[in-house]
Amino acid sequence: MPDTFLKTNRLYLRKFTANDLLLLMDLDSDPEVLAYLNPGSLPNEAYLRDTILPRWITWYEQYSDLGFWAAHESSAGDFIGWFHLRPTKEPETAELGYRLKRSAWGKGYATEMSRALVALGFRRPDIHQIEATSMAANKASIRVMEKVGLRFVEHYTEHTFPGEDKRAVRYRITREQFEESATAVSHIENG
């Protein structure tokens, strides 16, 4: 497991590199993966190479434990997608996010790693709440947020995504709720 940032029983996260372009292209080439974000779109290689990857890599210079990470299945080492835990414009708040290949759906991977990231996030004294958003139609993503312990906050309109359906939801967990809940992960390893 090269340069492991965080690992769970079945998964590990590592920093992205400029060499990961093809992995992102493959992930974003599946129309089912982007069905709720940008239906019918194809990945833009130049945008991923020149904007997205450099932006994500820059996070590692600013933060030791916040950013975007490539996710791999531990036993075979297969790339399954990405996760992020990043600061928001709202003080003391981090945002949880994920995008997984269809082959990784339904295996509990999103829940497993999201729990570990929430636990890691609350180790930072400056983070007092963690939120996640989803398109309202994406019931699988909403179930992950609920399983991780996040609670519904609001319905809103998400104008930044180009799809026709802009109905979205926001979920959140506070440090106090996390500490009171059974979602606290007791055995995670930082690499």
C-alpha positions as CSV (number, residue, x, y, z in Angstrom):
1,M,0.0,0.0,0.0
2,P,2.0,2.9,-1.3
3,D,1.9,6.2,0.8
4,T,-1.2,5.1,2.7
5,F,-3.0,8.1,4.3
6,L,-5.8,6.2,6.0
7,K,-6.9,2.6,6.1
8,T,-9.8,0.6,7.3
9,N,-10.4,-3.2,7.3
10,R,-11.0,-3.4,3.5
11,L,-9.8,-0.1,2.0
12,Y,-7.0,2.4,2.0
13,L,-6.6,6.0,0.9
14,R,-3.5,7.6,-0.7
15,K,-2.6,10.9,-2.1
16,F,-3.4,11.6,-5.7
17,T,-0.5,12.2,-8.1
18,A,-0.4,13.6,-11.6
19,N,-0.1,10.0,-12.8
20,D,-3.7,9.3,-11.8
21,L,-5.4,10.9,-14.8
22,L,-6.4,7.7,-16.4
23,L,-8.0,6.4,-13.2
24,L,-10.1,9.5,-13.0
25,M,-11.0,9.4,-16.7
26,D,-12.1,5.8,-16.2
27,L,-14.2,6.6,-13.1
28,D,-15.9,9.6,-14.8
29,S,-16.5,7.7,-18.0
30,D,-19.3,5.6,-16.5
31,P,-22.6,7.4,-17.1
32,E,-24.1,5.7,-14.0
33,V,-21.4,7.2,-11.8
34,L,-22.2,10.7,-12.9
35,A,-26.0,10.1,-13.3
36,Y,-26.9,12.5,-10.5
37,L,-24.2,15.1,-11.2
38,N,-23.9,15.5,-14.9
39,P,-26.0,13.0,-16.8
40,G,-24.8,12.2,-20.3
41,S,-21.5,14.0,-19.9
42,L,-18.1,12.6,-20.8
43,P,-15.0,13.3,-18.7
44,N,-12.9,16.2,-19.9
45,E,-9.3,15.0,-19.9
46,A,-7.8,18.5,-20.1
47,Y,-9.9,19.8,-17.2
48,L,-9.0,16.7,-15.0
49,R,-5.3,17.0,-15.9
50,D,-4.9,20.8,-15.8
51,T,-7.4,21.8,-13.1
52,I,-8.7,19.0,-10.9
53,L,-5.6,17.0,-10.2
54,P,-3.4,20.0,-9.5
55,R,-6.0,21.5,-7.2
56,W,-6.3,18.2,-5.3
57,I,-2.5,17.8,-5.0
58,T,-2.2,21.4,-3.7
59,W,-4.4,20.4,-0.8
60,Y,-1.6,18.2,0.5
61,E,0.7,21.2,0.8
62,Q,-2.0,23.1,2.9
63,Y,-3.3,20.4,5.1
64,S,-1.9,17.1,6.5
65,D,-5.3,15.5,7.0
66,L,-7.8,17.3,4.8
67,G,-8.2,16.9,1.0
68,F,-9.0,14.4,-1.7
69,W,-7.6,10.9,-1.8
70,A,-7.6,8.0,-4.2
71,A,-9.4,5.0,-2.7
72,H,-8.2,1.4,-3.2
73,E,-9.5,-2.0,-2.1
74,S,-6.8,-3.4,0.1
75,S,-6.6,-7.1,-0.9
76,A,-6.2,-6.5,-4.6
77,G,-5.1,-2.9,-4.6
78,D,-7.8,-1.9,-7.2
79,F,-8.7,1.7,-7.5
80,I,-12.4,2.1,-6.6
81,G,-12.8,5.9,-6.6
82,W,-12.1,8.8,-4.3
83,F,-13.1,10.4,-1.0
84,H,-12.7,13.9,0.4
85,L,-12.8,15.6,3.7
86,R,-12.2,19.3,3.1
87,P,-12.9,22.6,4.8
88,T,-15.9,24.6,3.8
89,K,-16.5,28.4,3.7
90,E,-18.4,27.9,7.0
91,P,-16.1,28.1,10.0
92,E,-15.3,25.0,11.9
93,T,-17.0,22.8,9.2
94,A,-15.6,20.1,7.0
95,E,-17.3,18.5,4.0
96,L,-17.4,14.8,3.4
97,G,-17.7,13.5,-0.1
98,Y,-17.0,10.4,-2.3
99,R,-17.3,9.0,-5.8
100,L,-17.0,5.3,-6.3
101,K,-16.8,3.0,-9.4
102,R,-20.0,1.1,-10.0
103,S,-18.1,-2.2,-9.3
104,A,-17.6,-0.9,-5.7
105,W,-21.3,0.0,-5.1
106,G,-23.3,-2.0,-2.6
107,K,-20.4,-3.4,-0.7
108,G,-20.4,-0.9,2.2
109,Y,-17.2,0.8,1.1
110,A,-18.6,4.3,1.1
111,T,-20.0,3.8,4.6
112,E,-16.8,2.2,5.9
113,M,-14.4,4.9,4.7
114,S,-16.8,7.7,5.5
115,R,-17.0,6.6,9.1
116,A,-13.2,6.6,9.3
117,L,-12.9,10.0,7.8
118,V,-15.6,11.5,10.1
119,A,-13.7,10.0,13.1
120,L,-10.4,11.4,11.7
121,G,-12.0,14.8,11.1
122,F,-13.1,15.1,14.7
123,R,-9.6,14.6,15.9
124,R,-8.9,18.1,14.6
125,P,-9.7,20.6,17.3
126,D,-10.8,23.2,14.7
127,I,-13.6,21.0,13.2
128,H,-16.9,21.1,15.1
129,Q,-19.2,19.7,12.4
130,I,-19.0,17.7,9.3
131,E,-21.5,17.9,6.5
132,A,-22.3,16.2,3.3
133,T,-24.6,17.0,0.4
134,S,-26.3,14.9,-2.3
135,M,-28.7,15.3,-5.1
136,A,-32.1,14.5,-3.5
137,A,-32.7,11.7,-6.0
138,N,-29.5,9.9,-5.0
139,K,-31.0,7.7,-2.4
140,A,-27.8,5.5,-2.1
141,S,-25.7,8.4,-1.2
142,I,-28.2,9.6,1.4
143,R,-28.3,6.2,3.0
144,V,-24.5,6.3,3.4
145,M,-24.7,9.7,5.1
146,E,-27.4,8.4,7.5
147,K,-25.4,5.2,8.3
148,V,-22.4,7.4,9.1
149,G,-24.5,9.3,11.6
150,L,-25.1,12.5,9.7
151,R,-28.6,14.0,10.2
152,F,-30.8,15.8,7.7
153,V,-30.5,19.6,7.8
154,E,-32.2,21.0,4.7
155,H,-33.5,20.7,1.2
156,Y,-32.0,23.2,-1.2
157,T,-31.4,23.9,-4.8
158,E,-27.9,23.1,-6.1
159,H,-27.1,25.4,-9.0
160,T,-23.4,24.3,-9.5
161,F,-24.3,21.0,-11.1
162,P,-25.4,21.1,-14.8
163,G,-28.1,18.4,-14.6
164,E,-31.8,19.3,-14.9
165,D,-32.8,18.1,-11.4
166,K,-31.2,20.5,-9.0
167,R,-33.0,19.4,-5.8
168,A,-30.4,18.6,-3.2
169,V,-30.1,17.8,0.5
170,R,-27.6,18.6,3.2
171,Y,-26.8,16.4,6.2
172,R,-24.6,17.2,9.1
173,I,-23.1,15.7,12.3
174,T,-21.7,17.8,15.1
175,R,-18.7,16.8,17.3
176,E,-21.2,16.4,20.2
177,Q,-23.5,14.1,18.2
178,F,-20.5,12.1,17.0
179,E,-19.1,11.6,20.5
180,E,-22.6,10.5,21.8
181,S,-23.1,8.1,18.9
182,A,-22.0,4.6,18.1
183,T,-20.5,5.8,14.8
184,A,-17.1,6.6,16.4
185,V,-14.6,4.4,14.8
186,S,-12.2,2.9,17.3
187,H,-9.7,1.2,15.1
188,I,-8.4,3.3,12.2
189,E,-4.8,3.6,11.2
190,N,-3.1,6.7,9.9
191,G,-0.3,5.9,7.4
